[in-house]
């Protein structure tokens, strides 16, 4: 009797758009660090605009995989849109919470993150990785 192998699911990390905002850039940089380097085999990201516009592939992805929303500001657009899409929201992280834990960091640049912005992105990436590992341990 053959055992049916279920394809490994990925954790979908969805950053906010936050264009032109330092915390939005931090959200995206942290997400890319996780999906491109730290947990590239177990995660993936998608553009929030595709989800908002109702792109079928994006909707299917968030509905069939655990999702982590990473928001730059208190409006929490990533979290809200994953929920609106019927996505499987496992966790919501906010850059502002990382800032509260690292008040000595004062990111100023938006286009390219300065040292403090990079430090905040790294701290946020660590939080994302911990949650990804936790979620993958449940599979």
SULSULNOR-V145826 format. One record per residue. N is the residue number from 1. PSI is psi in degrees with one decimal (999 if undefined). Layout:
BEGIN
N_PSI ; N_PSI
END
This chain:
BEGIN
1_128.4 ; 2_137.9 ; 3_128.2 ; 4_125.0 ; 5_122.6 ; 6_131.5 ; 7_140.3 ; 8_129.9 ; 9_159.7 ; 10_156.0 ; 11_127.1 ; 12_121.7 ; 13_118.6 ; 14_107.6 ; 15_159.8 ; 16_169.0 ; 17_-54.5 ; 18_39.2 ; 19_133.5 ; 20_8.6 ; 21_135.0 ; 22_-43.4 ; 23_-30.5 ; 24_-41.7 ; 25_-39.9 ; 26_-42.9 ; 27_-48.1 ; 28_-44.3 ; 29_-42.1 ; 30_-42.9 ; 31_-47.0 ; 32_-35.5 ; 33_-39.8 ; 34_-49.9 ; 35_-25.4 ; 36_-24.0 ; 37_-62.9 ; 38_-38.5 ; 39_45.5 ; 40_-26.5 ; 41_-15.5 ; 42_-1.4 ; 43_166.4 ; 44_162.2 ; 45_167.9 ; 46_157.8 ; 47_126.3 ; 48_-35.8 ; 49_-35.3 ; 50_-40.8 ; 51_-45.8 ; 52_-37.1 ; 53_-4.1 ; 54_20.8 ; 55_123.5 ; 56_-41.5 ; 57_-40.3 ; 58_-42.4 ; 59_-45.0 ; 60_-42.1 ; 61_-47.1 ; 62_-23.8 ; 63_-22.7 ; 64_5.8 ; 65_153.5 ; 66_140.8 ; 67_145.5 ; 68_120.4 ; 69_135.8 ; 70_104.9 ; 71_141.6 ; 72_-29.6 ; 73_171.1 ; 74_-10.8 ; 75_-23.7 ; 76_51.8 ; 77_-39.8 ; 78_-48.8 ; 79_-49.1 ; 80_-41.3 ; 81_-29.2 ; 82_-43.3 ; 83_-45.2 ; 84_-32.0 ; 85_-3.3 ; 86_23.7 ; 87_162.5 ; 88_79.5 ; 89_111.1 ; 90_-25.9 ; 91_148.1 ; 92_125.2 ; 93_147.6 ; 94_134.6 ; 95_-37.1 ; 96_-31.6 ; 97_-36.6 ; 98_-38.8 ; 99_-42.7 ; 100_-30.9 ; 101_-11.9 ; 102_53.7 ; 103_-17.4 ; 104_-16.2 ; 105_130.1 ; 106_78.9 ; 107_134.8 ; 108_-38.3 ; 109_149.5 ; 110_-48.6 ; 111_-50.3 ; 112_126.8 ; 113_135.2 ; 114_-176.6 ; 115_-47.2 ; 116_-39.0 ; 117_-39.9 ; 118_-38.7 ; 119_-42.2 ; 120_-41.0 ; 121_-39.2 ; 122_-42.5 ; 123_-39.8 ; 124_-41.4 ; 125_-39.4 ; 126_-40.9 ; 127_-40.5 ; 128_-45.8 ; 129_-43.4 ; 130_-42.1 ; 131_-40.2 ; 132_-48.4 ; 133_-41.1 ; 134_-46.6 ; 135_-38.7 ; 136_-28.1 ; 137_-21.4 ; 138_-9.8 ; 139_999
END
